[in-house]
Amino acid sequence: MTDLSETPAVPPEDRGGDERIGYRAGGALLVALGWGVGIVVNVVVHRMAPAAGEAIGPWRIYPTLGPYALGLIGLGALAGVVGVFMLWLAQRSPRGKFVLPGASY
Protein backbone atom coordinates (compact mmCIF):
# COMPACT_ATOMS: atom_id res chain seq x y z
CA MET A 1 0.00 0.00 0.00
CA THR A 2 1.31 3.45 -0.93
CA ASP A 3 0.85 6.50 1.26
CA LEU A 4 -0.23 9.20 -1.21
CA SER A 5 0.59 12.04 1.17
CA GLU A 6 4.27 10.99 0.95
CA THR A 7 4.36 10.76 -2.86
CA PRO A 8 4.89 13.94 -4.91
CA ALA A 9 2.26 14.62 -7.57
CA VAL A 10 4.98 15.58 -10.07
CA PRO A 11 8.35 13.86 -10.14
CA PRO A 12 11.23 16.13 -9.09
CA GLU A 13 13.10 17.88 -11.89
CA ASP A 14 16.83 17.83 -12.44
CA ARG A 15 18.76 20.72 -10.95
CA GLY A 16 21.01 22.95 -12.97
CA GLY A 17 18.62 24.34 -15.57
CA ASP A 18 19.02 27.84 -16.95
CA GLU A 19 16.71 30.02 -14.85
CA ARG A 20 17.76 33.08 -16.86
CA ILE A 21 15.33 32.10 -19.64
CA GLY A 22 12.36 32.53 -17.30
CA TYR A 23 13.72 35.78 -15.88
CA ARG A 24 14.17 37.19 -19.38
CA ALA A 25 10.76 36.07 -20.65
CA GLY A 26 8.90 37.25 -17.55
CA GLY A 27 10.84 40.51 -17.30
CA ALA A 28 10.34 41.39 -20.96
CA LEU A 29 6.62 40.60 -20.68
CA LEU A 30 6.24 42.80 -17.60
CA VAL A 31 8.11 45.69 -19.23
CA ALA A 32 6.08 45.41 -22.45
CA LEU A 33 2.72 45.17 -20.69
CA GLY A 34 3.50 47.59 -17.87
CA TRP A 35 5.24 50.41 -19.69
CA GLY A 36 3.90 49.68 -23.18
CA VAL A 37 0.22 49.01 -22.54
CA GLY A 38 -0.27 50.34 -19.01
CA ILE A 39 1.36 53.70 -19.65
CA VAL A 40 1.92 54.44 -23.35
CA VAL A 41 -1.27 52.98 -24.85
CA ASN A 42 -3.36 54.26 -21.94
CA VAL A 43 -2.12 57.86 -22.30
CA VAL A 44 -2.31 57.79 -26.12
CA VAL A 45 -5.91 56.54 -26.10
CA HIS A 46 -6.93 59.25 -23.61
CA ARG A 47 -5.17 61.99 -25.58
CA MET A 48 -6.80 60.88 -28.86
CA ALA A 49 -10.32 60.81 -27.40
CA PRO A 50 -12.64 63.67 -28.42
CA ALA A 51 -14.04 66.08 -25.84
CA ALA A 52 -17.41 64.26 -25.78
CA GLY A 53 -15.70 60.93 -25.19
CA GLU A 54 -15.21 57.83 -27.28
CA ALA A 55 -16.99 54.51 -26.75
CA ILE A 56 -14.60 51.54 -26.90
CA GLY A 57 -16.57 48.41 -26.14
CA PRO A 58 -18.34 48.81 -22.78
CA TRP A 59 -16.01 51.67 -21.73
CA ARG A 60 -16.26 55.37 -22.49
CA ILE A 61 -12.87 57.07 -22.82
CA TYR A 62 -12.55 60.81 -22.16
CA PRO A 63 -9.51 63.03 -22.81
CA THR A 64 -8.88 63.54 -19.10
CA LEU A 65 -7.11 60.94 -17.01
CA GLY A 66 -9.49 59.72 -14.31
CA PRO A 67 -8.70 57.63 -11.23
CA TYR A 68 -8.84 54.35 -13.16
CA ALA A 69 -6.39 55.61 -15.80
CA LEU A 70 -4.04 57.02 -13.17
CA GLY A 71 -4.20 53.74 -11.25
CA LEU A 72 -3.35 51.84 -14.43
CA ILE A 73 -0.40 54.17 -15.03
CA GLY A 74 0.86 53.49 -11.49
CA LEU A 75 0.37 49.74 -11.85
CA GLY A 76 2.08 49.80 -15.25
CA ALA A 77 5.04 51.71 -13.82
CA LEU A 78 5.36 49.21 -10.96
CA ALA A 79 5.13 46.24 -13.34
CA GLY A 80 7.82 47.78 -15.55
CA VAL A 81 10.14 48.28 -12.59
CA VAL A 82 9.65 44.66 -11.51
CA GLY A 83 10.35 43.60 -15.12
CA VAL A 84 13.59 45.59 -15.21
CA PHE A 85 14.60 43.96 -11.90
CA MET A 86 13.92 40.51 -13.40
CA LEU A 87 16.02 41.38 -16.45
CA TRP A 88 18.79 42.53 -14.11
CA LEU A 89 18.55 39.19 -12.26
CA ALA A 90 18.88 37.40 -15.61
CA GLN A 91 22.15 39.20 -16.24
CA ARG A 92 23.51 38.45 -12.74
CA SER A 93 22.47 34.77 -12.58
CA PRO A 94 24.98 32.07 -13.47
CA ARG A 95 24.57 30.37 -16.82
CA GLY A 96 23.07 26.90 -16.75
CA LYS A 97 22.21 24.35 -19.37
CA PHE A 98 18.91 24.64 -21.21
CA VAL A 99 16.67 21.92 -19.76
CA LEU A 100 13.10 21.25 -20.82
CA PRO A 101 10.92 20.27 -17.85
CA GLY A 102 10.10 16.57 -17.77
CA ALA A 103 12.60 15.55 -20.49
CA SER A 104 15.17 12.88 -19.65
CA TYR A 105 18.77 13.83 -20.44
Sequence and secondary structure as in RCSB ss.txt:
>XXXX:A:sequence
MTDLSETPAVPPEDRGGDERIGYRAGGALLVALGWGVGIVVNVVVHRMAPAAGEAIGPWRIYPTLGPYALGLIGL
GALAGVVGVFMLWLAQRSPRGKFVLPGASY
>XXXX:A:secstr
   GGGS SS    S B THHHHHHHHHHHHIIIIIIIIIIHHHHHHHS TT EEETTEEE SS  HHHHHHHHH
HHHHHHHHHHHHHHHHHS   B   TT   
